[in-house]
């Protein structure tokens, strides 16, 4: 990379780094693993910086691939984590930062019960607020695959004991 490209890359990282790390954390539910995924993503982006038209889309796709590849390499589904029975939580929308921190472990535990593919789709679709078509384009699959996978994943999340209580104020 020349100096101009290096500055552009550094600007992208400064502007989007927090978002990418948050996405990696949601995809992995492990901060240390998320940091590794984040670093590997930036490494791959830097190597192809001059040829990448949409760096954020590229990063999302790379993160998805890394998480799926790691799950396949482990040769098993992520461990199944349940929520504590009777888990009570404050409303995270109240503006209380402590309530959002309290919600995080329950949310990550629930996401950890999904397959890597389901998890990526749920995170991109609902947490990153992407449309079905955007997620389909990003992952290189048909929109119907996104719809059916998201539907199964959401049904699985709804079946989690205690998770509904965390979001009961939505109803």
C-alpha positions in Angstrom: 0.0 0.0 0.0 1.2 3.5 -0.7 0.8 6.3 1.8 -2.6 7.5 0.5 -4.0 3.9 0.7 -2.5 3.5 4.2 -4.2 6.7 5.4 -7.5 5.6 3.9 -7.2 2.2 5.5 -6.3 3.7 8.9 -9.3 6.1 8.5 -11.6 3.2 7.8 -10.3 1.3 10.9 -10.7 4.4 13.1 -14.2 5.0 11.9 -15.5 1.4 11.8 -13.3 -0.5 14.2 -15.7 -0.4 17.2 -18.6 -1.6 15.0 -16.5 -4.4 13.6 -15.3 -5.5 17.0 -18.9 -5.4 18.3 -20.0 -7.6 15.4 -17.2 -10.0 16.0 -18.2 -10.2 19.7 -21.8 -11.0 18.8 -20.7 -13.7 16.3 -18.3 -15.4 18.7 -19.7 -14.5 22.2 -16.0 -14.5 23.4 -14.1 -11.2 23.6 -10.7 -12.8 23.1 -11.9 -14.9 20.1 -13.7 -11.8 18.7 -10.5 -9.8 18.9 -8.7 -12.6 16.9 -11.5 -12.6 14.3 -11.3 -8.8 14.2 -7.6 -8.8 13.7 -7.7 -11.5 11.0 -10.4 -9.6 9.2 -8.3 -6.4 9.2 -5.3 -8.4 8.0 -7.2 -9.8 5.1 -8.7 -6.4 4.3 -5.3 -4.7 4.3 -3.9 -7.3 1.9 -6.8 -6.5 -0.6 -7.4 -2.9 0.3 -6.8 -1.5 -3.2 -9.3 -4.0 -4.8 -12.1 -3.8 -2.2 -15.0 -1.5 -3.3 -17.0 -1.8 -0.1 -14.7 -2.4 2.9 -17.6 -2.9 5.5 -19.3 -5.5 3.4 -16.0 -7.2 2.8 -15.3 -7.3 6.5 -18.7 -8.7 7.4 -18.3 -11.4 4.8 -14.8 -12.3 6.0 -15.9 -12.4 9.7 -18.8 -14.7 8.7 -16.4 -17.0 6.9 -13.9 -17.0 9.7 -16.5 -17.9 12.3 -18.0 -20.6 10.2 -14.5 -22.0 9.4 -13.5 -22.1 13.0 -16.7 -23.9 14.0 -16.1 -26.5 11.3 -12.5 -26.9 12.4 -13.6 -27.6 15.9 -15.8 -30.3 14.4 -18.7 -29.6 16.7 -21.5 -27.2 17.3 -20.9 -24.5 19.9 -21.5 -25.7 23.4 -25.1 -25.3 24.5 -25.5 -22.7 27.3 -28.7 -22.2 29.1 -29.9 -19.2 30.9 -30.2 -19.2 34.7 -33.7 -20.1 35.7 -35.8 -17.1 36.8 -33.2 -14.7 35.4 -34.5 -11.2 36.1 -33.3 -8.1 34.2 -34.0 -4.4 34.1 -35.4 -3.0 30.9 -32.3 -2.2 28.7 -34.2 0.6 26.9 -34.5 2.6 30.1 -31.2 4.3 29.4 -29.6 2.6 32.4 -26.2 1.4 31.3 -26.2 -1.2 34.0 -29.3 -2.8 32.6 -27.7 -3.2 29.2 -24.6 -4.8 30.8 -26.9 -7.1 32.7 -28.6 -8.2 29.5 -25.4 -8.9 27.6 -24.5 -12.3 29.2 -28.1 -13.6 28.7 -28.1 -12.5 25.1 -24.7 -14.0 24.3 -25.7 -17.3 26.0 -28.8 -17.4 23.9 -26.9 -16.7 20.7 -24.4 -19.4 21.6 -27.1 -22.0 21.3 -27.4 -21.3 17.6 -25.4 -22.9 14.9 -22.7 -20.6 13.4 -24.8 -20.0 10.3 -27.9 -19.2 12.3 -25.9 -16.9 14.5 -24.4 -15.0 11.7 -27.8 -14.5 10.0 -29.5 -13.4 13.3 -26.7 -11.0 14.1 -26.6 -9.4 10.6 -30.4 -9.4 10.2 -31.5 -8.2 13.6 -28.6 -6.6 15.4 -26.9 -5.1 12.4 -30.4 -4.2 11.0 -29.8 -5.6 7.5 -32.6 -6.6 5.1 -33.0 -10.2 4.0 -31.7 -9.3 0.6 -28.7 -7.5 2.0 -27.8 -10.5 4.2 -28.4 -12.8 1.3 -26.0 -10.8 -1.0 -23.5 -10.4 1.8 -23.4 -14.2 2.5 -23.8 -15.3 -1.1 -27.0 -17.3 -0.5 -30.6 -17.1 -1.6 -33.0 -14.8 0.3 -35.2 -17.8 1.0 -32.3 -19.4 2.9 -32.0 -16.3 5.0 -35.8 -16.3 5.7 -35.9 -20.0 6.7 -32.7 -19.9 8.7 -33.7 -16.8 10.6 -37.2 -18.2 11.3 -35.7 -21.4 12.8 -33.1 -19.5 14.8 -35.7 -17.0 16.2 -38.0 -20.0 17.1 -35.0 -21.6 18.9 -34.2 -18.3 20.7 -37.9 -18.0 21.8 -37.7 -21.4 23.3 -34.9 -20.4 25.6 -36.0 -20.4 29.2 -35.9 -16.9 30.7 -35.0 -15.1 27.5 -38.6 -14.0 26.8 -38.8 -12.4 30.2 -35.8 -10.2 29.3 -37.8 -8.7 26.4 -41.3 -8.9 27.9 -41.6 -5.2 27.8 -41.7 -5.4 24.0 -45.1 -7.1 24.1 
